[in-house]
Structure formats: C-alpha cells, structure tokens
Amino acid sequence: MEQVVHLRFVLYFPELSDKGNFLLRDLPGSGKRIDVLCRSLAACFDWGPSILDKSNLEIIVLIGGTSCLRIGNPSNMMPRGEVWWARVIKDALSGNYYPFVSVENQSLEEVAEAILSNEKAHLWVLDDAGSSINQRNLPDMNAQNSFIIGDHKGFDSEALKVFNDHSIYRLSLGTASYLTSHCIAAIISMYEEVVHDVAER
Ligand SMILES: C[S@@+](CC[C@H](N)C(=O)[O-])C[C@H]1O[C@@H](n2cnc3c(N)ncnc32)[C@H](O)[C@@H]1O
C-alpha cells in the first residue's frame, strides 16, 4: 500500500517584520535574517523532497509575534533561489495574491492550539536537547506531523512558555546545532527513507 506522508513545519521567526519592507539586495541585514526563511522554503519545496508528494507539505511561518504566513506547494510557480522566495514573501506581506500563500493574524499559541485540537495531528518541537529522532522511531507515519523550528537564535521565552503550557514534546536530530533549512531537509529525508523501504517490500 502506498504510504502518504503529511508534514508541516512551523517556523518561529519573531524578529522578522510583517511589513515586507526589506531590501532584496540585503536580505540578511535589512530583512533581519529573512534569508534563513528563504532557504527553509527552498529546502521544503525545492531541493529537499525527492519522493514525497509536495502537495502534502506545508510551512507556517510566525512572523513578528502575531502574523502568520501559510505556504503550500508552489508547483509550477516554484520560486528559484533565495531572492525569488524573498520577493514572494515581500509581495504577499504587501497584500499581493499568490495561490500558494495566505496571510493571517495568528500567534504561535493559536497555531499550536489549532493543531493540537485535531486528533489526527501531532505537534513536536525540534530542539537539540530533546529525545533522539531517527528513521526507526519517527512519529506516526499516518498522522499529520508538525515540527516547530526556531530561527538563527533558537526560541525566546514566549515560545518556551507555549511549549511548556501545552506540554509539547521535544525531538532532537543530534547534539550539533543545525540550520533551520537543514532540519527541514533532515526530517523530509527520514520520512522518505521509510516510504522508500515500505515501497520496496
Ligand atoms: C540554527 S538553530 C538555533 C541555534 C540557536 N543558537 C540555539 O542555540 O537554539 C535553529 C533551530 O533549528 C532547530 N535545531 C537545530 N539543531 C537541532 C538539532 N540538533 N536537533 C533538533 N533541532 C535542531 C531548533 O528548532 C533551532 O531552534
């Protein structure tokens, strides 16, 4: 039987501006490390997956505390490279329409509560100090698994409070501190290995 995997990455980027007023020629500086987000989007929808159906992948980005971007598979509108992704984010935050992006007012806590209220969904935090995750102990393949990942600085006290208040379990990819985009690619790759093994049986 074909294994269908649904993955969602919830990126907590409180320092980004929700105004989209950064310069495309200076993403790290004027965009307050929006390049980290652009690389994460490319990891999820472009170079990360090879066998997972990209329409079952989603990124939710929490920007500046109360804005929330939901990004699905861009399919044939796929932006190429960091600057293209930055242009999409800038446009979407300025009110321009993209069929694969929606902008809402939601906090991390509201997003977490919505996910936790779905009994077929699981929510995890990726944290190097959590319990080890690998191909052999991946969270339930048949559920919708969502992974919260921090920005270049990790998590602030507000995020840690949400994790504690809602008892969100921490999973670790190892003791090294990886880039956000690497974490996304690593999770996708682990699920792909399992899907590949199931298909080979
Ligand atoms: C560049 S890291 C943040 C580094 C930050 N200086 C810190 O100490 O948290 C970005 C995010 O990737 C995730 N991450 C990085 N390495 C990880 C690991 N080994 N296991 C699980 N998650 C990891 C975490 O969610 C982290 O907040």
The ligand as a Gaussian input file, in Angstrom:
#p B3LYP/6-31G(d) Opt

LIG

0 1
 C       20.253000      27.468000      13.987000
 S       19.284000      26.622000      15.165000
 C       19.246000      27.749000      16.514000
 C       20.550000      27.891000      17.148000
 C       20.466000      28.674000      18.413000
 N       21.711000      29.334000      18.627000
 C       20.155000      27.766000      19.600000
 O       21.019000      27.509000      20.380000
 O       18.992000      27.300000      19.720000
 C       17.679000      26.815000      14.525000
 C       16.654000      25.829000      15.006000
 O       16.893000      24.557000      14.407000
 C       16.456000      23.516000      15.266000
 N       17.634000      22.674000      15.528000
 C       18.926000      22.956000      15.283000
 N       19.719000      21.918000      15.589000
 C       18.890000      20.934000      16.032000
 C       19.107000      19.600000      16.498000
 N       20.314000      19.086000      16.604000
 N       18.020000      18.878000      16.842000
 C       16.768000      19.393000      16.766000
 N       16.504000      20.636000      16.329000
 C       17.554000      21.405000      15.979000
 C       15.910000      24.164000      16.516000
 O       14.497000      24.264000      16.387000
 C       16.578000      25.535000      16.487000
 O       15.813000      26.494000      17.161000

